[in-house]
């Protein structure tokens, strides 16, 4: 996901893996493994890469939010943090909306009963 985004942007900017490897003080094969997601890119490396590509780090690095759901016999872990955070935010907004609707309906019921 973010590695594919990084690769496409690097190619679009016309910068080789060798050049990025040089900036990170590593060898091209090591950088290639980082770009493919085989090796984790360290936090300070993200900033160096972003600077080399001329973009804010947020444009290439996704926030890592872990999602865990525990079940009696298994545990599910997923690194799709942005998706899950967005889902949780949307559900919280919907819950707030429903609570407001319930309160309005309760008020309407009180008004109707008093008539």
C-alpha positions in Angstrom: 0.0 0.0 0.0 2.3 2.8 1.2 5.2 1.1 -0.5 3.4 1.0 -3.8 2.6 4.7 -3.4 6.2 5.4 -2.6 7.5 3.4 -5.6 5.1 5.2 -8.0 6.0 8.6 -6.7 9.7 7.9 -6.9 9.4 6.7 -10.5 7.2 9.8 -11.3 9.9 12.1 -9.9 12.5 10.3 -12.0 14.6 9.2 -9.0 16.3 5.8 -9.0 16.4 3.4 -6.1 20.2 3.8 -6.2 19.8 7.5 -5.5 17.4 7.0 -2.6 19.7 4.2 -1.2 22.5 6.7 -1.3 20.5 9.3 0.6 19.6 6.7 3.2 23.3 5.5 3.4 22.4 2.0 2.5 22.9 -0.2 -0.5 20.3 -0.4 -3.4 19.3 -4.0 -2.6 18.5 -3.0 1.0 16.4 0.0 -0.2 14.6 -2.2 -2.7 13.5 -4.5 0.1 12.3 -1.5 2.0 10.3 -0.2 -0.9 8.7 -3.7 -1.4 7.8 -3.8 2.2 10.1 -6.7 3.1 12.0 -4.5 5.5 10.5 -1.7 7.6 11.4 1.8 6.7 12.5 3.6 9.9 10.8 6.9 10.9 13.8 9.1 10.2 14.2 7.4 6.8 10.6 8.4 5.8 11.6 12.1 6.4 14.8 11.7 4.2 12.8 10.0 1.4 10.0 12.7 1.5 12.6 15.4 1.3 14.3 13.7 -1.6 11.0 13.4 -3.4 10.0 17.0 -2.6 6.8 16.0 -0.8 5.5 16.1 2.8 6.1 12.9 4.6 2.3 12.5 5.1 2.0 12.1 1.3 4.0 8.9 1.3 3.7 7.5 4.8 0.5 6.2 6.2 -0.1 6.3 9.9 0.2 2.9 11.5 -2.9 2.2 13.6 -3.3 -1.3 14.7 -6.8 -2.9 14.9 -7.3 -5.9 17.1 -10.5 -7.9 17.6 -10.3 -10.7 20.1 -12.5 -13.8 19.9 -12.7 -16.7 22.3 -10.4 -18.9 20.2 -8.5 -16.5 18.0 -7.1 -13.0 17.6 -7.3 -10.9 14.4 -4.7 -8.3 13.7 -4.7 -6.0 10.7 -2.4 -3.1 9.7 -5.1 -1.4 7.6 -5.3 1.3 10.3 -6.5 4.2 8.2 -9.5 2.2 7.0 -10.4 1.0 10.5 -9.9 4.4 12.1 -12.2 5.9 9.4 -14.7 3.2 10.0 -14.7 3.8 13.8 -15.0 7.6 13.3 -18.0 7.1 10.9 -19.7 4.7 13.4 -19.1 7.1 16.2 -20.7 9.9 14.2 -23.6 7.7 13.3 -24.1 6.8 17.0 -24.1 10.5 17.9 -26.7 11.2 15.2 -28.9 8.3 16.4 -28.7 9.5 20.1 -29.8 13.0 18.9 -32.7 11.5 17.0 -33.8 9.5 20.0 -33.8 12.6 22.2 -35.8 14.5 19.6 -38.3 11.7 19.4 -38.6 11.5 23.2 -39.4 15.2 23.2 -42.0 14.7 20.5 -43.6 11.9 22.4 -43.8 14.1 25.5 -45.4 16.9 23.5 -48.0 14.5 21.9 -48.8 13.0 25.3 -49.4 16.3 26.9 -52.0 17.4 24.2 
